[in-house]
Amino acid sequence: MIRVAVVGAGVVGLSTALCIKSQHPSLSVTIIANRFLDATTSDGAGGLFRPDQRFIGGVEPSVLKDWCQTSFDHFNNLIFSNIAAEAGVSQVSGYQLFNDSRPDPSYKDIVYNFRHLTKEELTIFPDHYKYGYFCTTFYVETRKYMKYLTKLLNEKQVPFIKKKIHSFEELAENYDIVVNCIGYGAKDVCHDNLIRPIRGQMIRVRAPWIKHFYYTDDNCYMIPNTDTIVLGGTRQLDDENTTVDLNDKDGIWQRCLRLCPSLAQAEILWDWAGLRPDREPIRVETETIKYGNKQLLIVHNYGHGGNGISLSWGTAIDATRRFSSLLNGINNQDKQLTSKL
Ligand SMILES: Cc1cc2nc3c(=O)[nH]c(=O)nc-3n(C[C@H](O)[C@H](O)[C@H](O)COP(=O)(O)OP(=O)(O)OC[C@H]3O[C@@H](n4cnc5c(N)ncnc54)[C@H](O)[C@@H]3O)c2cc1C
């Protein structure tokens, strides 16, 4: 029996564990993480799908397109199923507003209704942005979606172990394949200098009259989720502080209020700050590490930056493909050994 440990229980770890267990039901798959559900970065994210090649460095355009389309199709299927509410997924349309013109985003042929804003539309907004897009995409409310994934994993009897890993060597005795979905944790566990935190802070409010999302190029965004709206934001490279900063909060509030003055009537719910696990490129690949005479096979899937919710299903499917190739390799070795005996 091949023993598999998926390390990490954010949206990437849960999705990858589910894909692997669904594809290989007879394997023993265990999830190991030191934080779960609302203690993960994934829990706080706004969850809007808009992964643009320009901000996802080092990933081949064809690979990114595959991840985007696979994720989009997966979430679209959920949106038009009878479990959309439980999974916390929904379509949402909205505006992106800029002070200068820019190339169309790479996801423009994946989302629906993508178009440029007219001059007349641009005048609606207080700061009179010079350029903008409109499109229909979707959000994933990870607080609900991760509970939904956890339920599916429980149904498949996948056990969860709460434990902090310092080195994958700790797992070499009890597992044959490790699937590494530890997000920013890779900095310490893998000594990966390519991974860098991009701090983001946000305010959750209740303002049910706001139905569209808005993104501007001056650090202001609003993303409706089911019952709340996420107001952001900040992008602070190499800042590891996850406590809420009151100056940042004030900046976010003033910028959002300027764009949407009716927010003055909103009920403020909670503040949150988290670290986008940024890596160029996002790491989806296999590796073999030797510890003495033990060898551990690893499938990496981490470093999704500000797009981990959007790309979670696409990279999980890619990681599962790589996992299946490793498994074939092990099975072929076993067959060769048996035929020699
Ligand atoms: C402010 C903000 C807004 C965002 N908005 C969006 C958005 O609109 N759309 C979008 O797609 N993405 C967004 N993101 C990005 C998204 O949140 C991340 O890309 C995504 O959550 C990464 O998921 P993950 O599973 O890799 O990491 P995480 O959610 O951080 O999970 C990592 C897991 O690994 C475990 N782990 C780490 N180290 C160890 C260790 N040593 N031992 C054991 N376990 C370990 C953790 O406990 C956790 O379970 C946003 C992020 C922020 C901060």
The ligand as a Gaussian input file, in Angstrom:
#p B3LYP/6-31G(d) Opt

LIG

0 1
 C       -5.599000      39.983000       1.233000
 C       -5.635000      38.806000       0.299000
 C       -6.599000      38.755000      -0.717000
 C       -6.636000      37.686000      -1.601000
 N       -7.595000      37.662000      -2.576000
 C       -7.606000      36.645000      -3.475000
 C       -8.569000      36.616000      -4.527000
 O       -9.424000      37.507000      -4.640000
 N       -8.530000      35.578000      -5.413000
 C       -7.611000      34.581000      -5.317000
 O       -7.618000      33.674000      -6.139000
 N       -6.686000      34.582000      -4.317000
 C       -6.645000      35.591000      -3.415000
 N       -5.702000      35.618000      -2.430000
 C       -4.628000      34.609000      -2.455000
 C       -5.008000      33.323000      -1.756000
 O       -5.501000      33.592000      -0.468000
 C       -3.778000      32.409000      -1.656000
 O       -3.129000      32.299000      -2.899000
 C       -4.226000      31.019000      -1.220000
 O       -4.960000      31.103000      -0.025000
 C       -3.032000      30.098000      -1.034000
 O       -3.558000      28.866000      -0.591000
 P       -2.617000      27.756000       0.015000
 O       -3.480000      26.585000       0.298000
 O       -1.429000      27.576000      -0.864000
 O       -2.036000      28.407000       1.360000
 P       -2.663000      28.558000       2.819000
 O       -4.089000      28.891000       2.807000
 O       -1.733000      29.491000       3.528000
 O       -2.504000      27.106000       3.433000
 C       -1.223000      26.594000       3.761000
 C       -1.414000      25.353000       4.598000
 O       -0.126000      24.788000       4.844000
 C        0.028000      24.561000       6.235000
 N        1.437000      24.682000       6.588000
 C        2.290000      25.693000       6.289000
 N        3.496000      25.421000       6.834000
 C        3.381000      24.235000       7.484000
 C        4.273000      23.434000       8.247000
 N        5.546000      23.793000       8.439000
 N        3.818000      22.283000       8.784000
 C        2.540000      21.891000       8.604000
 N        1.634000      22.605000       7.892000
 C        2.067000      23.762000       7.334000
 C       -0.832000      25.656000       6.879000
 O       -1.120000      25.298000       8.220000
 C       -2.043000      25.625000       5.965000
 O       -2.877000      24.558000       6.346000
 C       -5.679000      36.645000      -1.493000
 C       -4.751000      36.670000      -0.447000
 C       -4.726000      37.739000       0.444000
 C       -3.710000      37.746000       1.554000

